[in-house]
Amino acid sequence: MESMETIFSKSKMTSKGQLTLPKKVRTYLDAKIGDNIIFELKNEQLIIKKYEGIEKYFGTLSKFSDSEGEPLKKWDFPLIVLFL
């Protein structure tokens, strides 16, 4: 994501605590139906990010194999998660 000017929008919370992300925010995040969104509260500021989890890389593990030539499965290796 490129940096851009400040986006100011508002959204009204429903009785179930749900919010609609304004179109400008959805467009900026490239958020699609079913995407996961992260809400991070830091120093009294709310940071909203599209979650780009490692799940999308699980299929790439088929290229790798263990010492016996068997393809690795997602649970065969230690998992280290870094959030940038």
Secondary structure, DSSP 8 states (H G I E B T S, - for coil): --------------TTS-----HHHHHHHT--TT--EEEEEETTEEEEEE---GGGGGGGGGG-B-TTS-B--TTSS-------
